[in-house]
Amino acid sequence: MFTVTEPHSDGSRFHASITTSGPSTLSIHDAALGFPGQSGWHSHPGLVAVTVISGSIEWFDENCVRTVCNAGDSWMEGGQLHAFRNLGPAPCI
């Protein structure tokens, strides 16, 4: 189960928690994608939470449906096939 408490009106951080039914691994990664970089088609073995800190990307699902994600946008990914690319001109973090 994944739960998120949204940011408070005073701008303080939100809280997220994950409950699993067995042993789990949590990894935290920072990544930057230069322009005109792209990820190639890929998937993940588990749940991935993503937040764009700066820049913009085009995110494509397995049916090539395009979603533009900008700084401040967040989403969850699972094992579905997807790809993304930096819309530039600066690196996307």
Secondary structure, DSSP 8 states (H G I E B T S, - for coil): -EEEE---TT----EEEE--SS----------B-TT-B--SB--SS-EEEE--SSEEEEEETT--EEEEETT-EEEE-SS-EEEEE--SS-B-
